[in-house]
Amino acid sequence: MSDAQYLATPQGRKLAYHLTEGRGPYVVFLGGLKSDMAGTKAVHLEAWCKERRQGFLRFDYSGHGQSSGTFEEGCIGDWAEDTSAALAALTTDKLIVVGSSMGGWQSLLFARAHPDRVAGLVTVAAAPDFTEDGYWASFTEDQKATLARDGQIAMPSDYMEPYIITQRLIEDGRANLVLRRPLSLPFPVRCLQGTSDTAVSTETALRLLDHADCPDMHLTLVKDADHRFSDGSCLGLIEAAVTDVLTSGA
């Protein structure tokens, strides 16, 4: 595998990325919280796009993977800035944005800020507003007091080591919520969600489906699929969703 290249952002961060040249619209993969661009879905989509000679971009947010910074320093708004900087500098024209978990939230933020750049959207276990509806809503009074006192709290994860959740992450998340205000998605959207996902509920997927103003939005619930959504069958569904968006947006 080739070495990553690096992009310096206007905010002074250094983002690692892999860019595959090809025909448009380029497919862009936005990963999840504490994920990186070497994950199964990102690498699989890159190979799939190469076979189709389709342009493709994957990158690490700051504090993730090979990019600069630490995870604890970052927040939703920082990673939205990273996304906007990477897509502005490394791609042109229309894009097919594929957002996984927190990347689903990032894809919605990008689409809200740059609707002219998006030809279509695919979300995989999208987690919009999770800092508020997941973390904050589940905190006990003791946890909230610890967060206020220490500025951070450790949260267990079913999929990796505990997350360090900072007060800044919670407060910045509130400034970037997408399910509390109108959300126009004027392009094809395909949402994929596993019914055995313990990180993002089917209720979240249904809430997004109901909330968004979109003329062509489909939600596919996959029985027994978990949050990783990365076995052979699930990867095939992601391919099919991208193909569907490409065809529908043509």
HELIX and SHEET records of a PDB file:
HELIX    1   1 THR A   40  ARG A   52  1                                  13    
HELIX    2   2 PHE A   71  GLU A   73  5                                   3    
HELIX    3   3 ILE A   76  LEU A   90  1                                  15    
HELIX    4   4 MET A  102  ALA A  113  1                                  12    
HELIX    5   5 PRO A  115  ARG A  117  5                                   3    
HELIX    6   6 PHE A  130  PHE A  130  1                                   1    
HELIX    7   7 THR A  131  TRP A  136  3                                   6    
HELIX    8   8 ALA A  137  SER A  138  1                                   2    
HELIX    9   9 GLU A  141  ASP A  150  1                                  10    
HELIX   10  10 GLN A  167  ARG A  174  1                                   8    
HELIX   11  11 THR A  202  HIS A  211  1                                  10    
HELIX   12  12 GLY A  232  SER A  248  1                                  17    
SHEET    1   A 8 GLN A   5  ALA A   8  0                                        
SHEET    2   A 8 LYS A  14  THR A  20 -1                                        
SHEET    3   A 8 GLN A  54  PHE A  59 -1                                        
SHEET    4   A 8 ARG A  23  LEU A  30  1                                        
SHEET    5   A 8 LEU A  95  SER A 100  1                                        
SHEET    6   A 8 VAL A 118  VAL A 124  1                                        
SHEET    7   A 8 VAL A 189  GLY A 194  1                                        
SHEET    8   A 8 MET A 217  VAL A 222  1                                        
SHEET    1   B 2 GLN A 152  MET A 155  0                                        
SHEET    2   B 2 TYR A 163  THR A 166 -1                                        
END                                                                             
